[in-house]
Amino acid sequence: MKMTAVVRRSLFALGLVATLAPELTIHAQRPETPSLILESVTGRDSFELYCASCHGTTGKGDGPIVAALKARPADLTTLALRNNGAFPRERVLGILAGTSRAVLAHGPTDMPVWGPIFRGLDPSEPRVRQRIDNVVAHIEGLQVDSTGPDDLGSRLFRTHCATCHGSNARGNGPLSGQLRQTPPDLTKYTARNGGVFPSERVYRIIDGRDIASHGDREMPVWGDAFRSTRDGLTEGSAKMRIDAIVRYLRGIQERAAE
């Protein structure tokens, strides 16, 4: 019986962990093994080779070797949803890197500690850090829409956006009549973009530091505004807020009639 590419990658990943674990534990020197590490450090490539065997290519916890695990892996696409709309980036980073082992996905002996494994395979620490960061970014990109009333994106939209864009995001907020241009209907982004929600462009518009949203920028530059609050948000915290708003907007898009 022929094995599929996914199954072959799954067996490779498990075999790799079993082979390297003793040596990594005692920090033994090992020869370079370029065939065991991807040249690419993109998050998607690394996730598909090292994570998809358990978590599945879509991150839903339905990988080809799930039946062999002690407990089913968690659905990684709902991490933000289960955290009130805020993607727990530092927590996920700690789990992957091995600095935090409060693993939500499954028992502590099932999930490899990828930080030491990557370091055992790749002598370049910057590449290792970049690989882990990119995997985390890929997982963040898999998150489902989060529009609950208590979710971070929903709360931020009501607080910072609804006065102009309206509570329903259709451009009819209480201050819209005082603006030089009527705010756009934010529920039509997908419809205006051929059925695809333009997440990256929407993020840049909200951030506002490298793109004009409309007119002569009546819309606040939220990338700066979030970092200038009295709470003194870091760049990472500001990004988390904007990402949450983007997920909220993606979730309220007007759907085409079937």
C-alpha positions in Angstrom: 0.0 0.0 0.0 1.4 3.4 -1.0 1.7 6.0 1.8 0.4 9.5 1.1 2.8 12.5 1.4 1.1 13.6 4.6 1.6 10.2 6.2 5.2 10.0 5.2 5.8 13.5 6.7 4.0 12.3 9.8 6.2 9.3 10.3 9.3 11.4 9.6 8.3 13.9 12.3 7.7 11.3 14.9 10.8 9.4 14.0 12.8 12.6 14.2 11.6 13.3 17.7 12.3 9.8 18.9 15.8 9.8 17.4 16.8 13.2 18.7 15.2 13.3 22.2 18.0 11.5 24.1 20.8 13.5 22.5 19.0 16.8 23.1 18.4 15.9 26.7 22.2 15.6 27.4 23.0 18.5 25.0 25.3 16.2 22.9 27.2 17.5 19.9 25.7 16.1 16.7 26.9 16.4 13.1 25.0 18.6 10.7 22.0 16.8 9.2 20.7 19.2 6.5 18.2 16.6 5.2 16.3 16.7 8.5 15.7 20.5 8.6 13.8 22.6 6.0 15.8 25.2 4.2 12.6 27.3 4.1 11.8 29.0 7.4 8.3 30.1 6.3 5.6 29.3 8.9 3.4 27.3 6.6 6.2 25.0 5.4 7.4 24.4 9.0 3.9 23.8 10.3 3.1 21.3 7.5 6.2 19.3 8.1 6.5 19.4 11.9 3.0 20.0 13.2 0.4 18.9 10.6 0.9 15.2 11.4 -0.9 15.7 14.7 -2.7 19.1 14.2 -3.7 18.7 10.6 -2.8 21.0 7.7 -5.7 23.3 8.7 -4.8 23.3 12.4 -8.1 21.7 13.5 -6.5 18.8 15.4 -7.3 16.2 12.7 -3.9 15.1 11.6 -3.3 11.6 10.2 -1.7 10.1 13.4 -4.3 11.5 15.9 -5.5 7.9 16.7 -2.0 7.1 18.0 -1.9 10.0 20.5 -3.0 9.8 24.2 -5.4 12.7 23.7 -6.7 14.4 20.7 -4.8 17.6 19.8 -6.7 20.9 20.3 -8.2 22.8 17.5 -5.6 25.5 17.0 -7.9 27.7 14.9 -10.0 28.6 18.0 -7.2 29.8 20.3 -8.2 33.4 19.9 -11.9 32.5 20.2 -11.2 30.8 23.5 -9.2 33.8 24.7 -12.0 36.4 24.2 -10.8 37.2 20.7 -7.2 37.9 21.6 -4.6 35.5 20.1 -2.4 34.3 23.0 0.8 34.8 21.0 3.3 34.8 23.9 1.7 31.7 25.4 1.9 29.8 22.0 5.5 31.0 21.5 6.4 29.7 24.9 4.9 26.3 24.2 6.7 25.9 20.9 10.0 27.2 22.1 9.8 25.2 25.3 9.9 28.0 27.8 6.4 27.2 28.9 5.0 23.7 29.1 1.5 24.4 30.2 0.4 22.7 27.0 -3.3 23.1 26.2 -3.2 20.8 23.2 -2.6 17.4 24.8 -0.5 15.5 27.4 3.0 16.8 28.0 4.7 13.7 26.6 2.9 13.8 23.3 3.9 17.2 22.0 7.6 17.7 21.2 9.5 20.6 22.5 10.4 22.1 19.2 12.8 24.8 20.4 15.6 22.4 21.4 14.8 20.1 18.5 15.3 22.9 16.0 18.5 24.0 17.7 19.8 20.4 17.5 19.2 20.5 13.7 20.1 24.0 12.8 23.3 25.7 14.2 21.9 29.2 13.3 20.1 30.6 16.4 18.6 33.5 14.4 17.1 31.0 11.9 15.7 28.9 14.8 14.0 32.0 16.4 12.7 33.1 13.0 11.3 29.6 12.3 9.4 29.5 15.6 8.1 33.1 15.2 6.9 32.2 11.7 5.1 29.1 12.9 3.3 31.2 15.6 2.4 33.8 13.0 1.0 31.0 10.7 -1.1 29.6 13.6 -2.4 33.2 14.3 -3.4 33.4 10.6 -5.5 30.2 11.0 -7.8 31.8 13.7 -11.5 31.7 13.1 -13.6 34.9 13.2 -14.3 36.2 16.7 -17.4 38.4 17.0 -18.9 37.7 20.4 -19.9 40.8 22.4 -17.2 40.2 25.0 -14.4 39.4 22.5 -11.6 41.9 22.3 -12.2 42.9 18.7 -15.9 43.5 19.4 -15.1 45.7 22.5 -12.4 47.6 20.7 -14.7 48.3 17.7 -17.5 49.6 20.0 -15.1 51.8 21.9 -12.9 53.2 19.1 -14.7 52.8 15.8 -18.5 52.8 16.3 -18.8 56.6 16.8 -18.0 57.0 13.1 -18.7 53.6 11.5 -21.8 52.8 13.5 -22.4 49.9 15.9 -23.4 47.8 12.8 -20.2 49.0 10.9 -22.3 50.4 8.0 -21.0 53.9 8.2 -23.9 55.4 10.2 -22.2 56.3 13.5 -23.4 59.4 15.5 -20.4 61.4 14.3 -20.6 60.4 10.7 -22.6 63.5 9.7 -19.8 65.8 10.9 -17.1 64.2 8.7 -16.0 65.5 5.3 -16.6 62.0 3.9 -19.2 59.4 4.9 -17.4 56.4 6.5 -17.6 53.3 4.2 -19.8 50.3 5.0 -17.2 48.0 6.6 -19.4 44.9 6.1 -18.9 45.0 2.3 -15.1 44.5 2.2 -15.5 40.9 1.1 -18.1 41.8 -1.5 -16.0 44.6 -2.9 -12.9 42.3 -3.1 -14.3 39.5 -5.2 -15.5 37.4 -2.3 -12.2 37.4 -0.4 -11.7 39.4 2.8 -8.6 41.5 2.3 -7.1 40.9 5.8 -3.7 42.5 5.2 -5.1 45.6 3.6 -7.6 46.1 6.4 -4.9 45.7 9.0 -2.8 48.4 7.3 -5.8 50.7 7.1 -6.5 50.4 10.8 -2.8 50.7 11.7 -2.6 53.7 9.5 1.1 54.3 9.6 1.8 53.4 6.0 -1.5 53.8 4.2 -4.2 56.4 3.9 -7.7 55.1 4.8 -9.8 57.9 3.2 -9.7 61.6 2.5 -7.0 63.4 4.4 -6.9 60.9 7.2 -9.9 61.8 9.4 -9.6 58.3 10.7 -7.1 58.0 13.6 -3.8 56.3 13.1 -4.6 53.5 15.5 -1.1 52.0 15.2 0.2 55.0 17.0 -2.9 55.7 19.1 -2.9 52.3 20.8 0.8 52.6 21.6 0.2 56.1 23.0 -2.4 55.2 25.6 -1.7 55.8 29.2 -1.3 52.0 29.5 1.9 52.3 27.4 1.1 49.4 25.0 4.0 47.7 23.3 4.2 47.2 19.6 3.1 43.6 20.1 0.1 44.6 22.2 -0.9 47.2 19.6 -0.7 44.5 16.9 -2.8 42.2 19.0 -5.5 44.8 19.2 -5.5 45.5 15.5 -5.5 41.8 14.7 -8.6 41.4 17.0 -10.4 44.2 15.2 -9.6 42.6 11.8 -11.0 39.2 12.9 -14.1 41.0 14.1 -14.6 42.7 10.8 -14.0 39.5 8.9 -16.7 37.9 10.9 -19.4 40.5 10.2 -19.0 40.6 6.4 -22.2 40.6 4.4 -22.6 37.3 2.8 -23.7 36.9 -0.8 -27.2 35.4 -1.3 -27.0 31.7 -2.3 
